Amino acid sequence: MSDTSARLLRLLSLLQTPREWPGSELADRLGVTDRTVRRDVDRLRDLGYPVEATMGATGGYRLVAGAAMPPLLVDDEEAVAIAVGLRAAAGSAISGIEEASVRALAKLEQVLPAKLRRRVRVLGAATIAPGAGANQVDPELLTALAAAVTNTERVRFAYEAADGAETRRNVEPVGLVPYRHRWYLVAFDVDRGDWRSFRVDRVRRVQATGARFSRRELPAADPAAYVAGARTDWGTPSLHFLVEIEAPAEAVIGRLGEGAGDVVPRGADACVLDMRRDDLPEWVAHRLLELGVEMNVRGPAELVEALEKIRDRAGRALRDKS
């Protein structure tokens, strides 16, 4: 790094302290003349840093709020504090800032020295945010997936199904989406030849492959629309699932219903599943029974038939035991 570049970084670091700096003090700190300080301030302004100068005996220089966000310099302690905060925000999927938290965390951890990354991980493991629960995702996993999305790089991972069975996946990731207090990875599954959304809390052992890919056309407006079930290649959904469920909406969301309004609260202890999808009725029937609560199925007929088949199969199993 040249002497001028190093001096500009030192000057910027000083100016980021929230105070007004007399030109003579800056010159002493940097070991240069007042004229050099003025030239360096002009260079910072050319780079987009809003440095304000005041005249008079008590005048000096200070950074002020500008129209755009310029790059900032932070020390080790500040970098660790920012990273820990971003990890907490990203892992908990806080509404409104989840994606920005992951992007910022991926950028920061890319340049953190190894010793600081270790400190961040230790602090992150030792602190638990209020309300953190089963839906919390490891921020390291999120940043690894975010990096793959940004770099258009294929990744491999193990994926755990609802029954605990694991499958290996080789995917081309295109987006991370926070949806209803969970994180989802939208990717093209190379081995299966189709698009998928993966719950990130079920992703295990991510491995970057180093293989780049060209993005395919996603059958949705964007990854968020895909997770919400708005695929453009599905056409108009043919089945209308309508089920009154004796359970709070929050106990059903995430297990059934992916689109906005699919699960509608009916008081504190009941809700209605009201969704139009082309899912297999047998799959929906099993998901409903897994809830373990009372319900009233209003339709469609295909769902009623699927539940009757499960009932008959269970009846035969019980008869065989007698």
Buried (B, 14 or more C-beta within 10 A) or exposed (E): EEEEEEBBEBBBEBBBEEEBBBBEBBBEEBEBEEEBBBEBBEBBBEEEBBBBEEEEEEEBBBBEEEEEEEEEEEEEEEBBBBBBEBBBBBBBBBEEBBBEBBBBBBBBBEEBEEEBBEBBBEBBEEEEEEEEEEBBBBBBBBBBBBBBBEBBBBBBBBBBEEEEEEEEBBBBBBBBBBBBBBBBBBBBBBEEEEBBBBBBBBBEEBEBEEEEBEEEEBBBEBBBBBBBBBBEEEEEBEBEBBBBBEBBBEBBBBEBBBBEEBBEBEEEEBBBBBBBBEBEBBEBBBBBBEBEBEBEBBEBEBBBEBBEEBEEEEEEEEEEEE
